[in-house]
């Protein structure tokens, strides 16, 4: 029986790169997004062509009712959940200086980027524990998509940096809590990835990449992250719970 993976924000960007890689690896998929299903049918069909059965759950990850609805839909459709990928996230609507940041922007970013994943993980973890107790062969895992912004300062999007720093601690918290149940929790930490989120600063990063911002002088691609997620989901890092896998082309290596 094929394993089932839930990817939040899985219809575009890094999430889609992850979903495509998991589909190619033989997983059935649950894709969560906020767009109407009709607007993502091309994405769903492309994933189905890779052999995956795809359940689309239109939901706002910041909503408690929507999160519960996602879990209920997966239970009724697939009856199992093996992998949770907390990928959904947003940047601030405006890149404001730290001294001009607003509470509205802060609350929006933190609810989507941290509060939502925190409580979705709580619900998924409880279900994974139940599956483990009824099936000894069950091997679930949780993978959080963080960011180099967890440790690298951007003073014009402080709320985003804080949300990703919080996710780094969230990874460790759940890794410790779920350790006795042998359910590993990981964080992948992307650098500058070519997605909708970074399209507005492409010229800036084209220049910085050319000047050596990364050791590997190219943009990261969504599929770079997908390959790492597959390796984690397939159990190739069974003794590394709580750890961070950086997908940043060497961007965060301290250099003189």
Secondary structure, 3 states (H helix, E strand, C coil): CCCEEEEECCCCHHHHHHHHHHHHCCCEEEEEECCCHHHHHHHHHHHHCCCCCEEEEECCCCCHHHHHHHHHHHHHHCCCCCEEEECCCCCCCCCCCHHHCCHHHHHHHHHHHHHHHHHHHHHHHHHHHHHHHHCCCCCCEEEEECCHHHCCCCCCCHHHHHHHHHHHHHHHHHHHHHHHHCCEEEEEEECCECCHHHHHHHHHHHHHHHCCCCCCCCCECHHHHHHHHHHHHCCCCCCCCCCEEEECCCCCCCCC
